[in-house]
Amino acid sequence: MTAPVLSDAGVGDLPEVMATMQDAFDPAFGEAWTQSQCLGILSLPGVWLTLARIDGKPAGFALSRVVIDEAELLLLAVHHDHRRTGIGRALLERVAVAAKSRGALRLFLETRDGNPARALYDAAGFQAVGTRLNYYRGRDGTAHDAHTLERRLDHD
Ligand SMILES: CC(C)(COP(=O)(O)OP(=O)(O)OC[C@H]1O[C@@H](n2cnc3c(N)ncnc32)[C@H](O)[C@@H]1OP(=O)(O)O)[C@@H](O)C(=O)NCCC(=O)NCCS
């Protein structure tokens, strides 16, 4: 199996990111972002995009932000064709290293209640620190709670 190549990415990579976004997120849950939301946040300081490619083709991405000593993983997605091959974990660890090097002591994320991604985060040392009720709204209007997870980076 070909190993993923991870690299920093930018606004010019958004079409590739959006293709993975549309494949990865089920619209039933309202977790995906639009291209204009991504474009807007990428113009802010402290925001960075990481792309994973397999054989030169986009396979996954992470969108992250750091503010002073706190970082947030805003989006993490892997194309269905490449799931369970370690790309999500590799992106997550790269984000943790980058966040720490940018001065973050803690990395936060929100994940929908019931999202199987929780197993990845639990295994990667995240702990639940709160719940946001009705945080996501799916295509049919159904609301879904989110759990806020935290990983201490000063122990890494
Ligand atoms: C969550 C997601 C990014 C994981 O990507 P991935 O590349 O498949 O994850 P990895 O292969 O690195 O998984 C690493 C470990 O995490 C756990 N894991 C990942 N996906 C899992 C799943 N669907 N069910 C149970 N455990 C899972 C497993 O322990 C796995 O190790 P294993 O395959 O050796 O058992 C991917 O499923 C995805 O894009 N989901 C849709 C978008 C999404 O919900 N993103 C997270 C928003 S908070």
Ligand as a Chemical Component Dictionary entry (heavy atoms), coordinates in Angstrom:
data_LIG
# 
_chem_comp.id                   LIG 
_chem_comp.type                 NON-POLYMER 
_chem_comp.pdbx_formal_charge   0 
_chem_comp.three_letter_code    LIG 
# 
loop_
_chem_comp_atom.comp_id 
_chem_comp_atom.atom_id 
_chem_comp_atom.alt_atom_id 
_chem_comp_atom.type_symbol 
_chem_comp_atom.charge 
_chem_comp_atom.model_Cartn_x 
_chem_comp_atom.model_Cartn_y 
_chem_comp_atom.model_Cartn_z 
_chem_comp_atom.pdbx_ordinal 
LIG C1  C1  C 0 -12.791 10.080 11.250 1  
LIG C2  C2  C 0 -11.915 9.849  10.028 2  
LIG C3  C3  C 0 -11.165 11.131 9.697  3  
LIG C4  C4  C 0 -10.908 8.723  10.363 4  
LIG O1  O1  O 0 -10.016 8.610  9.266  5  
LIG P1  P1  P 0 -9.223  7.249  8.949  6  
LIG O2  O2  O 0 -8.088  7.596  8.060  7  
LIG O3  O3  O 0 -10.172 6.225  8.478  8  
LIG O4  O4  O 0 -8.693  6.841  10.404 9  
LIG P2  P2  P 0 -7.426  5.921  10.710 10 
LIG O5  O5  O 0 -7.284  4.853  9.677  11 
LIG O6  O6  O 0 -6.236  6.768  10.954 12 
LIG O7  O7  O 0 -7.890  5.252  12.086 13 
LIG C5  C5  C 0 -7.031  5.163  13.197 14 
LIG C6  C6  C 0 -7.783  4.472  14.310 15 
LIG O8  O8  O 0 -8.916  5.222  14.712 16 
LIG C7  C7  C 0 -10.026 4.344  15.004 17 
LIG N1  N1  N 0 -11.071 4.524  13.994 18 
LIG C8  C8  C 0 -11.028 5.305  12.884 19 
LIG N2  N2  N 0 -12.202 5.253  12.216 20 
LIG C9  C9  C 0 -13.000 4.432  12.939 21 
LIG C10 C10 C 0 -14.340 3.975  12.762 22 
LIG N3  N3  N 0 -15.103 4.387  11.728 23 
LIG N4  N4  N 0 -14.848 3.128  13.675 24 
LIG C11 C11 C 0 -14.124 2.735  14.744 25 
LIG N5  N5  N 0 -12.828 3.117  14.961 26 
LIG C12 C12 C 0 -12.295 3.961  14.065 27 
LIG C13 C13 C 0 -9.449  2.949  14.942 28 
LIG O9  O9  O 0 -8.923  2.656  16.225 29 
LIG C14 C14 C 0 -8.332  3.121  13.924 30 
LIG O10 O10 O 0 -7.321  2.157  14.051 31 
LIG P3  P3  P 0 -7.493  0.710  13.319 32 
LIG O11 O11 O 0 -7.957  0.966  11.905 33 
LIG O12 O12 O 0 -6.100  0.144  13.399 34 
LIG O13 O13 O 0 -8.521  -0.026 14.122 35 
LIG C15 C15 C 0 -12.777 9.393  8.821  36 
LIG O14 O14 O 0 -13.563 8.290  9.211  37 
LIG C16 C16 C 0 -13.682 10.471 8.264  38 
LIG O15 O15 O 0 -13.304 11.246 7.398  39 
LIG N6  N6  N 0 -14.943 10.526 8.775  40 
LIG C17 C17 C 0 -15.925 11.471 8.265  41 
LIG C18 C18 C 0 -15.595 12.883 8.648  42 
LIG C19 C19 C 0 -15.583 13.030 10.151 43 
LIG O16 O16 O 0 -16.512 12.637 10.852 44 
LIG N7  N7  N 0 -14.504 13.640 10.663 45 
LIG C20 C20 C 0 -14.308 13.876 12.080 46 
LIG C21 C21 C 0 -15.080 15.066 12.478 47 
LIG S1  S1  S 0 -14.864 15.399 14.214 48 
# 
loop_
_chem_comp_bond.comp_id 
_chem_comp_bond.atom_id_1 
_chem_comp_bond.atom_id_2 
_chem_comp_bond.value_order 
_chem_comp_bond.pdbx_ordinal 
LIG C1  C2  SING 1  
LIG C2  C3  SING 2  
LIG C2  C4  SING 3  
LIG C2  C15 SING 4  
LIG C4  O1  SING 5  
LIG O1  P1  SING 6  
LIG P1  O2  DOUB 7  
LIG P1  O3  SING 8  
LIG P1  O4  SING 9  
LIG O4  P2  SING 10 
LIG P2  O5  DOUB 11 
LIG P2  O6  SING 12 
LIG P2  O7  SING 13 
LIG O7  C5  SING 14 
LIG C5  C6  SING 15 
LIG C6  O8  SING 16 
LIG C6  C14 SING 17 
LIG O8  C7  SING 18 
LIG C7  N1  SING 19 
LIG C7  C13 SING 20 
LIG N1  C8  SING 21 
LIG N1  C12 SING 22 
LIG C8  N2  DOUB 23 
LIG N2  C9  SING 24 
LIG C9  C10 SING 25 
LIG C9  C12 DOUB 26 
LIG C10 N3  SING 27 
LIG C10 N4  DOUB 28 
LIG N4  C11 SING 29 
LIG C11 N5  DOUB 30 
LIG N5  C12 SING 31 
LIG C13 O9  SING 32 
LIG C13 C14 SING 33 
LIG C14 O10 SING 34 
LIG O10 P3  SING 35 
LIG P3  O11 DOUB 36 
LIG P3  O12 SING 37 
LIG P3  O13 SING 38 
LIG C15 O14 SING 39 
LIG C15 C16 SING 40 
LIG C16 O15 DOUB 41 
LIG C16 N6  SING 42 
LIG N6  C17 SING 43 
LIG C17 C18 SING 44 
LIG C18 C19 SING 45 
LIG C19 O16 DOUB 46 
LIG C19 N7  SING 47 
LIG N7  C20 SING 48 
LIG C20 C21 SING 49 
LIG C21 S1  SING 50 
# 
